[in-house]
Amino acid sequence: MEGTELTAEEIIHYCVGKLAGYKKPRSVDFINELPRNPSGKILKTVLRDHYWGKQSVKI
């Protein structure tokens, strides 16, 4: 809903009863805008680079 704000804790708490323990997120990050290519598709590799950094094996 517009004008509503959620915290990371509220999102994680919501998932407790809905998801299995191993699927529940441990953390939630908020970003202002998703990176997209010229055709509008979300660039998942750019999102992953923030977390995987310089590791040789990336999932």
SERO-4910 file (N, C-alpha, C, O; in steps of 0.05 Angstrom, whole numbers):
BEGIN
 pado doro    nc1    nc2    nc3   cac1   cac2   cac3    cc1    cc2    cc3    oc1    oc2    oc3
  Met    A     17    -24      0      0      0      0     17     25      0     38     26     13
  Glu    A      9     44    -14     24     69    -15     23     84     11      3     85     24
  Gly    A     46     94     19     48    109     44     54     91     68     56    101     90
  Thr    A     56     65     64     61     46     86     91     39     86    102     35     65
  Glu    A    102     38    109    131     31    111    133      6    128    120      3    149
  Leu    A    151    -12    120    157    -36    135    186    -36    143    203    -25    129
  Thr    A    191    -49    165    219    -53    173    228    -81    166    212    -98    160
  Ala    A    254    -85    166    265   -111    159    255   -132    179    249   -155    172
  Glu    A    253   -124    205    244   -143    225    215   -151    221    208   -174    225
  Glu    A    198   -132    212    170   -139    207    167   -159    184    151   -177    185
  Ile    A    184   -156    163    183   -174    141    192   -202    149    180   -222    142
  Ile    A    214   -203    164    224   -229    173    203   -242    192    199   -266    190
  His    A    192   -227    210    172   -238    228    147   -249    213    136   -269    220
  Tyr    A    139   -235    191    117   -244    175    123   -272    162    105   -289    160
  Cys    A    148   -276    155    156   -301    142    157   -325    161    157   -347    151
  Val    A    159   -320    187    162   -342    206    140   -362    203    145   -386    203
  Gly    A    115   -354    202     93   -373    201     87   -382    173     71   -401    170
  Lys    A     99   -370    153     92   -376    125    113   -393    111    106   -407     92
  Leu    A    138   -392    120    159   -407    107    174   -425    126    173   -421    150
  Ala    A    186   -446    115    202   -464    131    226   -448    142    235   -428    130
  Gly    A    237   -457    164    259   -443    177    283   -437    159    295   -416    160
  Tyr    A    290   -457    142    313   -453    124    307   -435    101    326   -425     88
  Lys    A    282   -429     96    274   -410     74    270   -382     84    269   -363     68
  Lys    A    267   -379    110    262   -352    121    286   -334    117    309   -343    123
  Pro    A    283   -310    108    306   -292    104    319   -285    130    306   -281    151
  Arg    A    346   -284    130    361   -276    154    364   -246    155    367   -234    177
  Ser    A    363   -233    132    365   -204    131    349   -193    107    344   -208     88
  Val    A    343   -168    108    328   -155     86    342   -129     80    348   -113     98
  Asp    A    348   -124     55    361   -100     46    341    -84     29    327    -96     12
  Phe    A    340    -58     33    323    -41     17    340    -25     -2    360    -13      6
  Ile    A    331    -24    -27    345     -7    -47    324     11    -60    300      4    -61
  Asn    A    333     34    -70    314     53    -82    304     44   -109    281     49   -116
  Glu    A    321     32   -125    314     25   -152    329      0   -161    353     -3   -155
  Leu    A    315    -18   -175    328    -42   -185    343    -36   -211    333    -21   -227
  Pro    A    367    -47   -214    382    -42   -238    369    -57   -262    362    -80   -259
  Arg    A    366    -43   -284    353    -54   -307    369    -49   -332    384    -30   -334
  Asn    A    365    -67   -352    378    -63   -377    360    -46   -395    338    -39   -386
  Pro    A    369    -38   -419    352    -20   -435    324    -31   -442    306    -15   -447
  Ser    A    321    -58   -442    294    -68   -448    277    -71   -423    254    -79   -425
  Gly    A    288    -64   -400    272    -64   -375    275    -89   -357    262    -90   -336
  Lys    A    291   -108   -366    294   -132   -349    313   -125   -326    332   -110   -328
  Ile    A    307   -138   -303    324   -134   -279    351   -147   -282    352   -171   -291
  Leu    A    372   -133   -276    399   -144   -278    407   -158   -252    417   -146   -234
  Lys    A    401   -184   -251    405   -199   -226    435   -201   -220    443   -202   -196
  Thr    A    452   -202   -240    480   -205   -236    491   -180   -221    509   -182   -204
  Val    A    480   -157   -227    489   -132   -214    480   -133   -184    495   -125   -167
  Leu    A    456   -144   -179    447   -146   -151    465   -166   -136    472   -161   -113
  Arg    A    472   -188   -149    488   -209   -135    517   -199   -130    529   -207   -110
  Asp    A    528   -182   -148    555   -173   -144    560   -159   -118    581   -161   -106
  His    A    539   -146   -108    542   -132    -82    547   -152    -60    562   -146    -41
  Tyr    A    536   -176    -61    539   -196    -40    562   -215    -44    575   -223    -25
  Trp    A    568   -221    -69    589   -241    -75    616   -228    -79    636   -242    -76
  Gly    A    617   -203    -86    642   -189    -88    662   -202   -107    656   -207   -130
  Lys    A    686   -208    -96    707   -218   -113    711   -248   -109    732   -259   -117
  Gln    A    691   -262    -99    693   -291    -96    693   -304   -124    679   -295   -142
  Ser    A    708   -326   -127    710   -338   -153    685   -354   -161    678   -354   -184
  Val    A    672   -366   -142    648   -382   -148    624   -365   -139    621   -358   -116
  Lys    A    606   -360   -158    582   -345   -152    557   -362   -158    557   -377   -177
  Ile    A    537   -359   -142    513   -375   -146    492   -358   -160    470   -367   -166
***
